[in-house]
Each structure stands twice: as C-alpha cells, then as structure tokens.
Amino acid sequence: MRLKDKVALITGASSGIGRETALLFAREGAAVVCVDVNDKEGKQTVKLIQAAGGQAAYTHADVAQAEDNAKMVKFAERKFGKLDILFNNAGIMHHSDDNAVTTEEAIWDLTMNVNAKGVFLGCKYGIPALRRAGGGSIINTASFVALLGAATPQVAYTASKGAVLSMTRELAVIHARENIRVNALCPGPLRTELLMSYLNTDEKKQRRLVHIPMGRFGEAKEIAYAALYLASDESSYVTGTEFLVDGGITAAYVTPE
C-alpha cells in the first residue's frame, strides 16, 4: 500500500475530488481525516471508508476561518497521532462569479476567502504539524485556469486559483529543506457537481469541451490518482510543481516561452 501508516487530512471531503481522494487514500493504507462544512455528506464519506475496512474520522471546518483550521489539525493529531499529508482541496465556484464589471465585491471576497485564504490557513496550521511528524506532503488544489483564462468568465475563481499556484511555489521553496513538499494540483474541467452546476447550460458546457483535446470532461477519480502520487513517497523529489491533469487543454493553448 502506497500510504501505509500515513495520516492524511482532506478538506472538501464530502464530494467530488475530496471524496474520491479520501476513498483512494484509505484503500492505500492512510488514516483519513475528512473535513467539510457539509456534515451529512462528510460523515457519509467516512462511512464509505469504514465500510471498506479503512480508517477515517470526520470533523467540521470552514476553511475560511482560522479557528476551524487550527481545530481540524489538532483533531487529526489527537485522533491519529500525527499528520503526514495535507490536501487543501476545499473550494467554491459561485454562480454569480462573472467578469470584473458584473461580479459583485461580495462574491469576490467570498471566493478568495474560501479558495485562497483557506489554503493559506490550512498551511499556516498544518505546516507545524508536518514538522512534528518529520515532514510530509502538502497538496493544494489549484486549476488549469491558474495558467489560462477561462472561456466562461469567472474572474474571482480564476484569480483565487492563480493565488493558490503562486502561494504553493513560494511555500515549496521555503520549506524544501524541512522535508515538506508542496505541490499544486491543477485539474482541467471535470464532470463534478461543482463545475456542472456552474456550467448549467449546454452552451456553457460546449464552450469548455471544444477547448479540451480529449473531448470530454475529466472525472474526480482521475484527479484522486494524481493526488495519490503527490502524497506518496514516490514523488519524493517533486515539489513546487503545477501538476496538470487537464486532458491536454494547457498543451493546446499555452505558448512555450
């Protein structure tokens, strides 16, 4: 098992990438702390793991709140004795997120608080725990839009994911000699509830699909396997990366320098 004797904390674990990653990490031997604001579905993720013979526990946390981040890390250490893997995955994509002219300031603030500040706070309280464990892996969910503009306007989301990518690079450099690796996982467009509820018309979906060389949306499970690599010791020389799992979309649209 690739994560035997590891303890992983995953935010946004109630659905999508978070749930699929929690299930996979548990199958690979990790004890998993599932974190979310959706208590019902977060606890369901734990039940699914336990039903399959894995170890997991749930705790409620709003990642935009410093106190909640501190509590979730303490919970992980109290429940399983340490923290080896921190997956800052929780994020939102608001239906009212649009271009700079029409997007309300409140939508901008909400999106940045969850998507960017939430990663900052996760690292703020998680890094000391990883130090206590002798090192570990931090995975921050960014997006392909951190590298490209989005075909469908979503200025707050895109800016927040750009912030996550830049923050990841800096943290990777700062903590590289502490045996703490920090990588940004950059999914392409996925067939998840988060994106499908945002791309709520066939026209919006087609505007995304036309740009993807593979011609389909990705699946949350495909991102989970990428997270597994970044969490495992197999990626021991990988830090500060933008780990793209995007169906080829950036290869088609990013011009090499």
C-alpha positions as CSV (number, residue, x, y, z in Angstrom):
1,M,0.0,0.0,0.0
2,R,1.4,3.4,-1.1
3,L,0.3,5.3,2.0
4,K,0.7,2.7,4.7
5,D,1.0,4.2,8.2
6,K,0.3,7.7,6.9
7,V,-2.2,10.2,8.2
8,A,-4.0,12.4,5.7
9,L,-6.3,15.4,6.2
10,I,-8.5,16.3,3.2
11,T,-10.7,19.4,3.1
12,G,-13.8,19.4,0.9
13,A,-14.1,15.7,1.5
14,S,-17.9,15.5,1.2
15,S,-18.0,15.1,-2.6
16,G,-16.1,15.3,-5.9
17,I,-12.3,15.3,-5.8
18,G,-12.2,15.3,-2.0
19,R,-14.4,12.2,-1.6
20,E,-12.7,10.2,-4.3
21,T,-9.3,11.1,-2.9
22,A,-10.4,10.2,0.7
23,L,-11.6,6.8,-0.5
24,L,-8.4,6.1,-2.5
25,F,-6.0,7.2,0.2
26,A,-7.8,4.9,2.7
27,R,-7.5,2.0,0.3
28,E,-3.8,2.7,0.0
29,G,-3.4,2.5,3.8
30,A,-3.8,6.0,5.1
31,A,-5.9,7.0,8.1
32,V,-8.0,9.9,6.7
33,V,-9.4,12.9,8.4
34,C,-12.4,14.1,6.3
35,V,-13.2,17.8,6.6
36,D,-16.1,19.8,5.2
37,V,-18.9,22.2,6.1
38,N,-21.4,19.6,4.7
39,D,-21.6,17.4,7.8
40,K,-24.0,14.9,6.4
41,E,-22.0,14.1,3.2
42,G,-18.7,14.4,5.0
43,K,-19.8,11.8,7.5
44,Q,-21.0,9.7,4.6
45,T,-17.5,9.7,3.1
46,V,-16.2,8.3,6.5
47,K,-18.9,5.6,6.5
48,L,-17.9,4.6,2.9
49,I,-14.3,4.3,4.0
50,Q,-15.1,2.3,7.2
51,A,-17.4,0.0,5.3
52,A,-14.5,-0.9,3.0
53,G,-12.3,-1.6,6.1
54,G,-10.4,1.7,6.2
55,Q,-9.7,4.2,8.9
56,A,-11.3,7.6,8.8
57,A,-12.9,10.3,11.0
58,Y,-14.9,13.4,10.3
59,T,-14.6,16.9,11.6
60,H,-16.4,20.1,10.6
61,A,-14.4,23.1,9.5
62,D,-15.0,26.2,7.5
63,V,-11.6,26.6,5.8
64,A,-12.0,30.4,5.6
65,Q,-11.9,30.6,9.4
66,A,-8.6,30.5,11.3
67,E,-10.0,28.8,14.4
68,D,-11.5,26.0,12.3
69,N,-8.2,25.3,10.6
70,A,-6.4,25.1,13.9
71,K,-9.1,22.7,15.2
72,M,-9.0,20.4,12.3
73,V,-5.3,19.9,12.5
74,K,-5.5,19.4,16.3
75,F,-8.2,16.8,15.7
76,A,-6.1,14.9,13.2
77,E,-3.1,14.7,15.6
78,R,-5.4,13.8,18.6
79,K,-7.3,11.1,16.6
80,F,-4.4,9.5,14.7
81,G,-1.3,10.8,16.5
82,K,0.3,12.8,13.7
83,L,-0.2,14.5,10.3
84,D,1.7,13.4,7.2
85,I,-0.4,14.6,4.3
86,L,-2.4,17.9,4.0
87,F,-4.7,18.1,1.0
88,N,-6.1,21.7,0.8
89,N,-8.9,20.8,-1.6
90,A,-12.0,22.7,-0.5
91,G,-13.2,25.3,-2.9
92,I,-16.2,27.1,-4.3
93,M,-17.3,28.4,-7.8
94,H,-20.1,30.8,-7.3
95,H,-22.9,31.1,-9.9
96,S,-22.6,34.9,-9.8
97,D,-18.9,34.9,-10.5
98,D,-18.5,36.6,-13.9
99,N,-16.3,39.3,-15.3
100,A,-14.7,42.2,-13.5
101,V,-17.6,44.6,-14.4
102,T,-20.5,42.5,-13.3
103,T,-19.1,40.4,-10.4
104,E,-20.1,41.8,-7.0
105,E,-17.4,42.6,-4.5
106,A,-19.1,40.2,-2.0
107,I,-18.7,37.3,-4.5
108,W,-15.0,38.2,-5.0
109,D,-14.4,38.3,-1.2
110,L,-16.3,35.0,-0.6
111,T,-14.4,33.2,-3.3
112,M,-11.0,34.5,-2.3
113,N,-11.7,33.7,1.4
114,V,-12.5,30.1,0.7
115,N,-10.2,29.3,-2.2
116,A,-7.1,31.3,-1.4
117,K,-7.3,32.3,2.2
118,G,-8.5,28.7,3.0
119,V,-5.3,27.3,1.6
120,F,-3.1,29.8,3.4
121,L,-4.8,29.0,6.7
122,G,-4.6,25.3,6.1
123,C,-0.8,25.7,5.6
124,K,-0.5,28.1,8.5
125,Y,-1.7,25.5,10.9
126,G,-0.8,22.3,9.0
127,I,2.9,23.0,8.5
128,P,3.8,22.9,12.2
129,A,2.0,19.5,12.4
130,L,4.0,18.2,9.4
131,R,7.2,19.4,11.1
132,R,6.2,17.5,14.2
133,A,5.8,14.4,12.0
134,G,9.3,14.9,10.5
135,G,8.0,16.2,7.2
136,G,5.3,15.4,4.7
137,S,3.3,16.4,1.6
138,I,1.0,19.3,1.1
139,I,-1.2,19.3,-2.0
140,N,-3.2,22.4,-2.9
141,T,-6.0,22.3,-5.4
142,A,-5.4,25.0,-8.0
143,S,-6.8,24.7,-11.5
144,F,-5.8,24.9,-15.2
145,V,-7.3,28.4,-15.1
146,A,-4.3,29.4,-12.9
147,L,-2.4,29.2,-16.2
148,L,-5.1,30.1,-18.7
149,G,-8.0,32.5,-18.8
150,A,-11.4,30.7,-18.7
151,A,-13.6,30.6,-21.7
152,T,-16.6,31.2,-19.4
153,P,-16.0,34.4,-17.3
154,Q,-15.2,33.5,-13.7
155,V,-12.8,36.2,-12.6
156,A,-12.9,35.6,-8.8
157,Y,-12.4,31.9,-9.2
158,T,-9.6,32.3,-11.7
159,A,-7.8,34.9,-9.6
160,S,-8.1,32.7,-6.5
161,K,-6.6,29.7,-8.2
162,G,-3.7,31.8,-9.5
163,A,-3.1,32.8,-5.9
164,V,-3.0,29.2,-4.8
165,L,-0.5,28.4,-7.5
166,S,1.8,31.3,-6.6
167,M,1.5,30.5,-2.9
168,T,2.3,26.9,-3.5
169,R,5.5,27.8,-5.3
170,E,6.7,30.0,-2.5
171,L,5.9,27.6,0.3
172,A,7.7,24.8,-1.6
173,V,10.9,26.9,-1.7
174,I,10.6,28.0,1.9
175,H,10.0,24.5,3.3
176,A,12.0,22.3,0.9
177,R,14.8,21.6,3.4
178,E,12.3,20.7,6.1
179,N,11.3,17.5,4.2
180,I,8.0,19.3,3.5
181,R,6.9,19.1,-0.2
182,V,4.2,21.5,-1.5
183,N,2.6,21.0,-4.9
184,A,-0.4,22.5,-6.7
185,L,-2.7,20.0,-8.3
186,C,-4.3,21.7,-11.4
187,P,-7.3,19.8,-12.7
188,G,-8.8,20.5,-16.1
189,P,-12.6,20.8,-16.4
190,L,-14.2,17.9,-14.5
191,R,-17.6,16.3,-14.5
192,T,-18.2,17.2,-10.9
193,E,-21.2,18.7,-9.2
194,L,-19.2,21.9,-8.6
195,L,-18.5,22.6,-12.3
196,M,-21.6,21.1,-13.8
197,S,-23.8,23.3,-11.6
198,Y,-21.8,26.3,-12.8
199,L,-21.9,25.3,-16.5
200,N,-25.6,24.9,-16.2
201,T,-26.5,25.1,-19.9
202,D,-25.4,23.0,-22.9
203,E,-23.9,26.1,-24.5
204,K,-21.6,26.7,-21.5
205,K,-20.6,23.0,-21.4
206,Q,-19.8,23.1,-25.1
207,R,-17.7,26.2,-24.7
208,R,-15.5,24.2,-22.3
209,L,-15.5,21.0,-24.2
210,V,-14.4,22.5,-27.5
211,H,-11.1,23.5,-25.9
212,I,-10.2,20.1,-24.5
213,P,-8.2,17.9,-26.9
214,M,-9.5,14.7,-25.3
215,G,-13.1,16.0,-26.0
216,R,-14.5,15.1,-22.6
217,F,-14.7,16.3,-19.0
218,G,-12.4,14.6,-16.5
219,E,-13.5,12.5,-13.6
220,A,-12.8,13.2,-10.0
221,K,-11.3,9.8,-9.6
222,E,-8.7,10.7,-12.2
223,I,-7.6,13.6,-10.1
224,A,-7.5,11.4,-7.0
225,Y,-4.9,9.2,-8.5
226,A,-2.7,12.3,-9.3
227,A,-3.1,13.4,-5.6
228,L,-2.1,9.9,-4.5
229,Y,1.2,10.2,-6.4
230,L,1.9,13.6,-4.9
231,A,1.0,12.3,-1.4
232,S,3.2,9.2,-1.7
233,D,6.9,8.8,-1.3
234,E,7.1,8.0,-5.0
235,S,7.1,11.8,-5.5
236,S,9.9,12.4,-3.0
237,Y,11.8,14.7,-5.4
238,V,8.7,16.6,-6.6
239,T,7.9,20.0,-5.1
240,G,6.7,23.4,-6.2
241,T,5.0,22.0,-9.3
242,E,1.9,22.8,-11.2
243,F,0.7,19.2,-11.6
244,L,-1.6,19.4,-14.5
245,V,-4.3,16.7,-15.1
246,D,-6.3,18.5,-17.7
247,G,-7.0,16.4,-20.8
248,G,-4.4,18.4,-22.8
249,I,-6.1,21.8,-22.6
250,T,-3.0,23.8,-21.5
251,A,-0.8,22.0,-24.1
252,A,-3.2,23.2,-26.7
253,Y,-3.3,26.9,-25.5
254,V,-0.1,27.8,-23.6
255,T,2.7,29.1,-25.9
256,P,6.1,27.9,-24.8
257,E,8.5,30.6,-23.6
